[in-house]
Amino acid sequence: MATSSVRETAIRGLLVVDVPLHGDARGWFKENWQRAKMVELGLPDFGPVQNNMSFNAAAGSTRGLHAEPWDKLISLANGRIFGVWVDLREGSGFGTVFTMEMGTDTAVFVPRGVANGYQALETDTVYSYLVNEHWSPEARNSYTYLNLADETVAVDWPIPLDQAEISDADRAHPRLADVTPMAAKRTVIVGAKGQLGRALTALLPDALGVDLPEFDLRDPDALASVPWAQVGTLINASAYTAVDAAETPEGRKACWDVNVTCLGRLVEVA
């Protein structure tokens, strides 16, 4: 029996997954996302929380290019597409392009900040994707866009764009020269006012530092004030500050309880 395999591409973190179809006279079956198997093959354990589907009635329906602030795994339930991905993240890979035709036997893992677009090559094409953040209207403000007709990227669309079905919004996206790259996820330092926290803040000036009294881990509103979905690294530099009391058995227990509570709450939100 054929098994799945994972291939790297020219874009860092963009992975192509070969997904075997198991079929008979009735049709076919596939494991579109099988966590244990795919993580073992090298896909990130990205924790999908939402599944979206896009139906494309006609060949030539074209969508993109959208870079979203989350990871996704795309696949097809029916039809065939010409897929396009452009790296819009900060760094040396900015503007790197990867294209391929794909059908129902292929999936693509798209990391945060890589723009995704496609053109349906068959009627009734059904495009499906798993994402690891819940969509909201406000999330659109975090997207980074690129025009489908950008001359620098110069995608060779199978169906010319002047013959394709494209939304007005997608036609209006900026050229690559006008795109602001998507910034990397932030680092958060908890306990930023302490001795260790101050040293870390000096080393990481772009990090978000939080500490008492403004930020209290026991306060749900304080926890909610941090945009955790855009946090890539969390450093806990908080400490039990009653040094003399910490020398007693009761103080050591209190210190332990505080740190366990802090770590538990940070794990919950992160």
Number of C-alpha atoms within 10 A of each C-alpha: 5 9 9 17 16 17 13 13 12 14 19 13 16 22 21 21 24 18 20 19 19 13 10 8 5 6 8 11 11 14 13 24 15 10 15 10 14 18 13 10 14 14 22 15 11 18 13 17 11 13 14 11 14 12 15 22 13 16 19 24 23 25 22 23 23 23 27 24 24 21 22 23 24 22 26 21 18 18 18 24 27 20 20 22 24 26 28 27 22 14 12 8 14 17 22 16 19 17 17 11 15 20 17 22 19 20 22 20 22 26 24 23 26 30 24 23 20 24 27 28 22 17 16 16 24 20 22 18 21 21 21 18 17 12 13 8 6 8 12 12 10 14 16 22 27 27 20 26 20 14 11 10 17 10 15 12 18 14 17 10 17 8 9 18 17 17 12 8 10 18 16 12 20 17 16 19 11 10 15 14 19 22 13 15 15 17 19 23 24 24 21 23 18 16 12 15 22 16 12 18 17 10 10 14 10 11 20 16 20 21 17 13 6 9 18 16 19 11 10 11 11 13 16 10 9 15 12 17 15 16 16 12 14 17 16 17 18 22 18 15 10 11 12 8 14 16 12 11 10 11 16 15 13 16 20 15 13 15 16 12 14 19 14 13 15 16 10 8 12 14
